[in-house]
Amino acid sequence: MDATYSVVLALLFGWGLCSRRVAKIELTAPVVFVLVGFLMHLGFGELGPAPSREAVKAVAETTLTWVLFTDAARLSFPSLRPDAALYLRLLGIGLPLCIGLGTLAAVGLLPGVTGWAALYVGAALAPTDAALGASMMTDPVVPARIRRTVNVESGLNDGIATPFVALALAGIAAAEAGTGPHTGPGGALLELLIGIGYGTALGLAAGRLLRRALHRGWAAEEFAVTAVLALALLSYTSSVALGGNGFVAAFVAGLGFGTAYGEGAPEWQLRFAEQSASALSLLVWLVFGAVLLPAAIPHLTWQALVYAVLSLTVLRMVPVALALLGSGLDRGTVLFVGWFGPRGLASVIFGLLAVEELDASAARAVVPVVVCTVLLSVLAHGATSGPLARRYGAAASAHAPDRHRTVEELPVRSLSAGHHRRK
């Protein structure tokens, strides 16, 4: 195991050394870490056994908790107001349509996938990950309003999709075990309600406490960032201890924490948690290549491949187009926003959770299509992010109605090559 840990740590250090240079060839971190993980699975260098199920689950849960909290805490309802109509269209119309169409497509196309399993596939592949298109997100040639829209959608849709994934996993597990409503979807719904209520109260209270402590000089700034890191994990662990859904609690706690500041939590307070989440997310991509990908390959079917292609195109772009009807955006912009819906970290973690929570037969029915879709997205969006951004930006700069409008930039959670735009 020492050799395995050494390779992983050396890889992280090496990526830190050359991440900006690698950006010039559009080589993303997910591609590199997935490839290395797969080579490790093949026994490259005799690197020892695969990680335990407990270790994989701990990494996945911690990463998703930090990502949900920090993505939500960057925002607040007042900060969303300038383009609230766009966000509501994408999250209130586009996301449900994406989940619904994805569920129907899974029922009609994937063998043995119906009911709760179909909902799991549709919900797990609905969230987007702006980090996989980070070169687009930091390219000033793309109108700032469009970059912000894609960023906000990505920051919030994983948290909104999480309850659907939780309900679906509970439904699948209950159907397999033949248990009653208190341990199936009914129990999961109660957990969601507890998580929402508790997370909201915790986030608002903690945000106000920290803000007052800093204002009165009780708290040192260098330890405030550690406090935020701990708060994100506390929102998960304490919610679970109370019988709630920890992921939903972390998401709404982040929203509450950011709202307590009026315009989102200050960037410096979230920096440590975001950097920790970024480091763990690289390990998640490594686990994806070492665990999920090898397990899924023997069970991939042509139906899974077709679904993956549809998920990245029709099942994403049609809901976005319908949601943006009447928004005033031109056709090129609608197509651009529709295409840049990469499936990334959230979908990978939902796949890992399915492997951990479901029995082998149930997991084999749904996880391969998630793996196939994410892998295609990593390759396709990683390769097209820069070129399409430059092409679209050049076209948009000539006639975009908001080209002179000042739009506040938001931090971009980035793994591709070290880009990280700040306010």
SULTA-V399859 format. One record per run of one state. SS is the DSSP state (hx for helix, st for strand, lp for the rest). FROM is the first residue (numbers start at 1). TO is the last residue. Records with the same first field share a line. If there is no record, write none. Layout:
SS->FROM-TO, FROM-TO
This chain:
lp->1-1, 26-28, 42-52, 74-76, 110-114, 125-129, 138-143, 178-184, 216-220, 242-245, 261-266, 298-301, 313-313, 324-330, 340-344, 358-359, 400-423
hx->2-25, 29-41, 53-73, 77-109, 115-124, 130-137, 144-177, 185-215, 221-241, 246-260, 267-297, 302-312, 314-323, 331-339, 345-357, 360-399
